[in-house]
Amino acid sequence: MSDRSLRGMRLGAQSMETEAGVEPAPRQRVEYRCEDGEQVFVTFSSEAEIPPVWTSKTGKEAFLVDGERPTDANEKAVRTHWDMLLERRSIPELEQILADRLELLRSKRGA
């Protein structure tokens, strides 16, 4: 039997020896292209939602030809420890805390 997708097959109801009476599922071929020009062709069901980005066999990101490029609007900016610290304290407060801790550390080592 061919490598086409089948829809609505009943087990034992039809012979799989011939393709008589077999109706392949409707499909569409979609083209993606990488930044370096590599073309990627993927076959989807005609009812499938087509993703805007596809990973090629070489591991590169390929974008849908004649499609909109996805935007990363959902991505949050990475917050570092320093950013979170500045949300709670001002620079003068941090300098004062540092001076207090250094004084405490020096007094313990000196004693």
C-alpha positions as CSV (number, residue, x, y, z in Angstrom):
1,M,0.0,0.0,0.0
2,S,1.2,3.5,-0.6
3,D,2.5,5.9,2.0
4,R,-0.5,8.2,1.8
5,S,-2.6,9.0,4.9
6,L,-5.9,7.3,5.2
7,R,-9.1,8.6,6.8
8,G,-12.0,6.6,8.1
9,M,-10.6,3.0,7.6
10,R,-12.5,0.3,9.3
11,L,-10.5,-2.7,10.5
12,G,-11.2,-5.8,8.5
13,A,-13.8,-4.1,6.4
14,Q,-11.6,-3.5,3.4
15,S,-8.7,-5.3,1.9
16,M,-5.4,-3.5,2.2
17,E,-3.9,-5.4,-0.7
18,T,-5.2,-2.9,-3.3
19,E,-6.0,0.8,-3.1
20,A,-9.5,0.3,-4.6
21,G,-12.0,2.3,-2.5
22,V,-9.3,4.1,-0.5
23,E,-9.5,7.9,-0.4
24,P,-6.5,9.7,0.9
25,A,-7.0,12.5,3.4
26,P,-6.7,16.0,1.9
27,R,-3.3,17.6,2.4
28,Q,-1.3,20.7,1.7
29,R,2.4,21.2,1.1
30,V,3.9,24.2,2.9
31,E,7.2,25.9,2.2
32,Y,9.5,27.3,4.9
33,R,12.8,29.1,4.3
34,C,15.8,29.6,6.6
35,E,17.8,32.8,6.9
36,D,20.6,31.3,4.7
37,G,18.1,30.3,2.0
38,E,17.6,26.6,2.8
39,Q,14.1,25.5,1.8
40,V,12.1,23.2,3.9
41,F,8.9,21.6,2.6
42,V,6.4,20.1,5.1
43,T,3.1,18.4,4.4
44,F,0.2,19.1,6.7
45,S,-3.5,18.1,6.8
46,S,-5.7,20.6,5.0
47,E,-7.4,21.2,8.4
48,A,-4.2,21.7,10.4
49,E,-3.1,25.0,11.8
50,I,0.2,26.0,10.1
51,P,2.9,27.1,12.5
52,P,4.9,30.2,11.5
53,V,8.2,28.6,12.4
54,W,9.6,25.2,11.7
55,T,12.9,23.6,12.7
56,S,14.7,22.1,9.7
57,K,16.6,18.8,9.7
58,T,19.8,20.8,10.2
59,G,18.5,22.4,13.3
60,K,18.0,25.9,11.9
61,E,14.8,27.9,12.3
62,A,12.8,28.2,9.1
63,F,10.1,30.8,8.6
64,L,6.9,30.4,6.7
65,V,7.2,31.7,3.1
66,D,4.7,34.5,2.4
67,G,3.7,34.4,6.1
68,E,4.2,36.9,9.0
69,R,7.2,36.5,11.2
70,P,6.2,35.7,14.8
71,T,6.9,38.4,17.4
72,D,8.1,37.5,20.8
73,A,5.7,39.8,22.7
74,N,5.0,37.2,25.4
75,E,8.7,37.0,26.4
76,K,9.5,38.8,29.6
77,A,12.7,40.7,30.0
78,V,15.2,38.7,32.1
79,R,15.4,40.2,35.6
80,T,18.8,39.8,37.3
81,H,19.4,39.8,41.0
82,W,20.7,43.3,40.7
83,D,17.4,44.5,39.0
84,M,15.3,43.0,41.8
85,L,17.6,44.6,44.5
86,L,17.2,48.0,42.9
87,E,13.4,47.6,43.0
88,R,13.6,47.3,46.8
89,R,16.5,49.7,47.6
90,S,18.1,52.9,46.3
91,I,21.9,53.2,45.6
92,P,22.5,55.4,48.7
93,E,20.8,52.8,50.9
94,L,22.9,50.0,49.3
95,E,26.1,52.0,49.9
96,Q,25.1,52.5,53.6
97,I,24.4,48.8,54.1
98,L,27.7,47.9,52.5
99,A,29.6,50.3,54.8
100,D,27.8,48.9,57.9
101,R,28.5,45.3,56.9
102,L,32.2,46.1,56.1
103,E,32.6,47.8,59.5
104,L,31.0,44.8,61.3
105,L,33.3,42.4,59.4
106,R,36.4,44.4,60.2
107,S,35.5,44.7,63.9
108,K,35.1,40.9,64.1
109,R,38.5,40.3,62.4
110,G,40.3,42.9,64.5
111,A,39.1,41.5,67.8
